[in-house]
Amino acid sequence: MWELGRFALRLGLCLSAYAILADLLGVWRNRQELLRSGRNSTIGTLLCLTVSAVALWVLLVRGDFAVSYVAEHSSRDLPLVYKLTALWAGASGSLLLWLWLQVGFVVLAFAVWARRRDRFCANARAATNLVAVFFFVVLIFDKDPFALSTVTPSDGAGLNPLLQHPAMALHPPTLFVGYAAFSIPFAWTLASLRRKDLSESELFFPAARNWSLLAWTFLTVGIALGAWWAYEELGWGGYWAWDPVENSSLMPWLTATALLHCARMYRAQTKIAVWFMILALGTFTLCIFGTFLTRYGLVSSVHAFPDPGLGILFFILVILLWVLAGVLSLNRLRQGAVLTPLRGRGFTFLIVNNWLLVLLAFVIFVGTLFPFFSRYFSDEPISLKSDYFTKITAPFGLALLLLIGVCPYLLRRGLVKSWRTLGAGAVAVAAAAIWWLAHSLALACLVICAFVGANLVADVVLRFQQRRPDARWLGARIVHLGVLLAFIGIAGSGGYDIEKDIALRQGQEVTVGSFGLRFDGLTTERGPNFTATSAKISVFKGQTKIDGLSPSRAFYESSRRETSEVDVRRTWAGDLYLALTQVDRGGRLINLTVHVKPLINWIWIGTILMVVGTALVIFAVLRKRPATAPIEELEA
């Protein structure tokens, strides 16, 4: 089976490289047979990747430990679901999955429709196949998922216990769907820059916009799942640590958010069109840069793969794509391309929103790479603490939150004297004063949240009074409501949390916040591939028992690792979070880390609303299929 998978990868590389030549020559010479050959070669590349992915899955499920990847990420006693998810547990498998998804999306977008617009689709395929060639080279010559072990072990090391969690089973593939789907607006951008006739570009713009919506949705879900996994599995009570790998998914999410706003107000041959193209290219290259960041070992991370290998090729690819886009843009300018002046109030506020999002992404980018750059002026790399990111990004985040409240009104009325415009200024001053004088970032955020909530309610009431809102408008409001709720959850859990480390003997009680905790004893549980020791904790409010929690320590035999399995009492008001850190069975003594996290569940509720709202927008644009809307109707 491994021979089949390895052969399919090499054949896929040849087909992908051939597709580039066939498509470019077909466009240059206007040869339909070459364009068909390029399209068929891209479809063949997808088939090869499908064979490779299925082969690796079979090897993981079957437990063929002669293959190094299987020996490192699977074991005989590993549950079947985690044998399947081991495909993306390591660098090799995750790269294979990402490439398979990317080529699959390209086939859907630019091979199925190729008979309608052969030349434009050929240019788009050539751009994405160039990316695919780089991925193939890394997979074949460096991160070969079918490489054989020098010695075949009797059993594998098993999946990292930290990855044996439902959120981590879904988090990587969801992110990769988002990353791969951003290849479509990226390909649309390069194909548009290469074509003199913009009619085909405008025909495919709705597809680029819809793929951007889909990619943003999956990226949002992937980031939320990663935060949930960190909260549930790592035992420190947090969901975001500004880790380099976490940042590598947040940066393209920020630029993609700006991309979606540009798509909503897109006009051909205007500054908005230029913004859309730059953001489409920037978002996709940030996705690739995130891969470079984690696979090349540029900065240290608990998620990163430390072996650099040929990861530098991703950095070269990013530079090559920007150089290629620059050359194509200069060529368009020499051909006399002229931008149409923008008209309408909405464009100004859109540009401000874009700059805030891009600057926020840039600040995170600099902070993430600071340890790498610090090596040039210090003997040891200097890592920035999470406080740096929180304080430096907070002004941008609060400004964006405030814009969510007032932008729909400003798009309709402009900067006129009203309770909304005056209130926005007053709230901004009040929030700054609270942050500066009271040193309470959380309270400042909640003040802005209250104002934004009032604006959202006013928008909905006004819209229903005028006319029934359509699904697209309603979806955008739901997305904004989701962002608002997420900010409330962040402010509450980050600004008003309680953390306490305690030692308890059996029968002993302790008070943390408004909760009373009593240690009732220890139990042992045998799982499919682990043995867990659980502490029985009774939870009280006053004299009344309200719940029982069982945090545990789990030992995994295959990997010889021990992890903390937390237990959480969830309510609308917040969480009581218990992590068992140490167990002394002889003395019946335990150490607990206790967190009280107010409002934290509103982060997950907000994320769900963002996804629901985006789904409504996608449904609306697919049903109506207009590329753009009149400027007076743009209220996002």
LINKAPE-V990775 format. One record per helix or strand of 3 or more residues. SS is the DSSP state (a for helix, b for strand). FROM is the first residue (numbers start at 1). TO is the last residue. If there is no record, write none. Layout:
SS:FROM:TO
SS:FROM:TO
This chain:
a:2:29
a:32:62
a:68:73
a:80:88
a:91:110
a:118:141
a:161:163
a:166:194
a:199:233
a:244:264
a:271:295
a:312:334
a:345:374
a:386:413
a:419:437
a:441:466
a:471:495
b:498:505
b:509:512
b:515:526
b:530:541
b:544:549
b:552:556
b:561:565
b:567:570
b:574:584
b:589:598
a:601:624
a:631:633
